[in-house]
Amino acid sequence: MLPKLSLILGGASSGKSAFAESLVVQTGAPRVYVATAQAFDDEMRGKVAAHINDRGDNWHTIEAPLDVTIALAQTAEEKVVLLDCATMWLSNHLLAESDLSAEFDQLVTALMTCKARVVVVSNEVGLDVVPENKLARRFRDAQGKLNQIIAARADLAVLVVAGLPMPLKGQLP
């Protein structure tokens, strides 16, 4: 059975979203997709469209680029939430110059108090070279901290590499 909180990590195009979606589908429960991406250009609009097409019609999608707390608070216990992804959520807050510490606290509280089971997708960005500019280094450090905070509270943490899931914490359902 899928645990209360799961974290699925991976690099760009690692297969993490597809794996997370498969975990949610396996539950047989009604599915809620909390989307954090914002499509400001044609490439991103194409990626979003491809994700929607790949998921199919059996998902209720909530667009929440900055405030996922409302979506999590309003989701009933019998549903399963896929939050895709914490990385885009963080990028949105960095660009909005939000108080990241306060936003992290609100996110964690929302994850822990959500009645439904939640699967969070996030990028593992700490395996690359040190970024060349201040904003990129700030992002990398904040993403690492956010991943650690969520992983500490998650019942299941999985790293996906080349489409292959590697459990880090807990057991796969």
C-alpha positions in Angstrom: 0.0 0.0 0.0 1.2 3.5 -0.8 2.3 5.3 2.4 0.9 8.7 3.6 3.9 10.7 2.2 6.2 9.6 -0.6 9.1 11.6 -2.2 10.2 10.7 -5.7 13.6 12.2 -6.7 15.5 12.2 -9.9 17.4 14.3 -12.4 15.8 16.0 -15.4 14.1 13.5 -17.7 15.0 10.6 -15.4 11.5 9.1 -15.4 10.6 10.3 -11.9 7.2 11.8 -12.9 6.2 8.6 -14.9 7.2 6.5 -11.9 5.3 8.7 -9.5 2.2 8.6 -11.7 2.4 4.8 -11.8 2.5 4.6 -8.0 -0.6 6.8 -7.8 -2.5 4.8 -10.5 -1.6 1.5 -8.7 -3.7 2.6 -5.7 -6.9 2.6 -7.7 -8.0 5.7 -5.8 -9.3 8.9 -7.3 -6.3 10.9 -8.5 -5.5 14.6 -7.9 -2.6 16.2 -9.9 -1.3 19.4 -8.3 0.7 21.1 -11.1 3.2 23.7 -10.1 4.7 24.5 -13.6 4.1 27.8 -15.3 4.3 27.8 -19.1 5.8 31.1 -20.3 7.1 29.8 -23.6 6.2 27.4 -26.4 8.7 24.7 -25.2 7.2 24.7 -21.7 3.7 24.7 -23.1 4.7 21.7 -25.1 6.1 19.9 -22.1 2.9 20.6 -20.1 0.7 19.3 -22.9 2.8 16.2 -23.2 2.5 15.5 -19.4 -1.3 16.0 -19.6 -1.5 13.7 -22.6 0.6 11.0 -20.9 -1.5 11.1 -17.8 -4.8 10.6 -19.5 -8.3 11.8 -18.4 -8.6 10.1 -15.0 -6.9 12.9 -13.1 -8.4 16.0 -11.5 -5.8 18.7 -12.1 -5.3 21.7 -9.9 -2.9 24.5 -11.1 -1.0 25.7 -8.1 2.3 27.3 -9.1 2.8 29.1 -5.7 0.2 27.9 -3.2 -0.2 24.2 -3.0 -1.5 24.4 0.6 -5.1 25.0 -0.4 -5.1 22.1 -2.8 -3.7 19.8 -0.2 -6.1 21.0 2.5 -9.1 20.5 0.3 -8.3 16.9 -0.8 -10.4 14.2 0.7 -8.9 11.2 2.5 -10.0 8.7 -0.2 -7.9 10.4 -2.9 -4.2 10.3 -3.8 -2.4 13.5 -4.6 0.6 13.8 -7.0 2.4 17.1 -6.4 4.5 17.6 -9.5 6.8 19.2 -8.8 8.5 20.7 -5.8 11.3 22.0 -8.0 9.1 24.1 -10.1 7.3 25.3 -6.9 10.6 26.3 -5.5 11.7 28.1 -8.7 8.4 30.0 -8.7 9.0 31.2 -5.1 12.6 32.1 -5.8 11.6 34.3 -8.8 8.7 35.8 -6.7 11.3 36.6 -4.0 9.3 34.8 -1.4 10.5 34.1 2.1 11.7 30.5 1.5 11.9 29.5 5.1 8.2 30.5 5.6 7.2 28.8 2.4 9.0 25.6 3.3 7.2 25.6 6.7 3.8 26.1 5.1 4.5 23.3 2.6 5.6 20.8 5.2 2.6 21.6 7.4 0.3 21.2 4.4 1.9 17.8 3.5 1.7 16.5 7.0 -1.9 17.6 7.6 -3.3 16.6 4.2 -5.9 13.8 4.8 -5.0 12.1 1.5 -1.9 10.2 0.6 0.6 12.5 -1.2 3.4 11.7 -3.7 5.8 14.6 -4.2 8.1 14.7 -7.2 11.3 16.7 -6.9 14.6 17.1 -8.8 17.8 15.9 -7.3 20.2 18.7 -8.2 23.1 18.1 -5.9 24.9 15.6 -8.2 26.0 18.2 -10.7 28.9 20.8 -10.8 28.8 23.9 -8.7 26.7 26.5 -10.6 28.5 29.5 -12.1 26.1 32.2 -10.8 24.6 33.3 -7.4 21.0 32.6 -8.3 21.7 29.1 -9.6 23.8 28.3 -6.4 21.0 29.7 -4.2 18.5 27.5 -6.1 20.7 24.4 -5.8 21.1 24.9 -2.1 17.5 25.6 -1.5 16.4 22.6 -3.5 18.8 20.4 -1.5 17.4 21.7 1.8 13.8 21.3 0.6 14.4 17.7 -0.5 16.0 16.9 2.9 13.1 18.4 4.8 10.5 16.4 2.8 12.6 13.2 2.8 12.9 13.4 6.6 9.1 13.3 6.9 8.4 10.9 4.1 7.6 7.3 4.7 8.9 6.4 1.2 11.8 8.1 -0.7 12.8 6.8 -4.1 15.6 8.0 -6.4 14.8 7.3 -10.1 17.8 7.0 -12.5 17.3 6.1 -16.2 13.7 5.1 -15.4 14.8 2.7 -12.7 13.5 3.3 -9.1 16.0 2.9 -6.3 14.3 3.0 -2.9 16.2 5.1 -0.4 13.7 4.9 2.5 10.8 2.6 3.1 9.5 -0.1 0.8 7.9 0.2 -2.6 4.2 -0.9 -2.7 
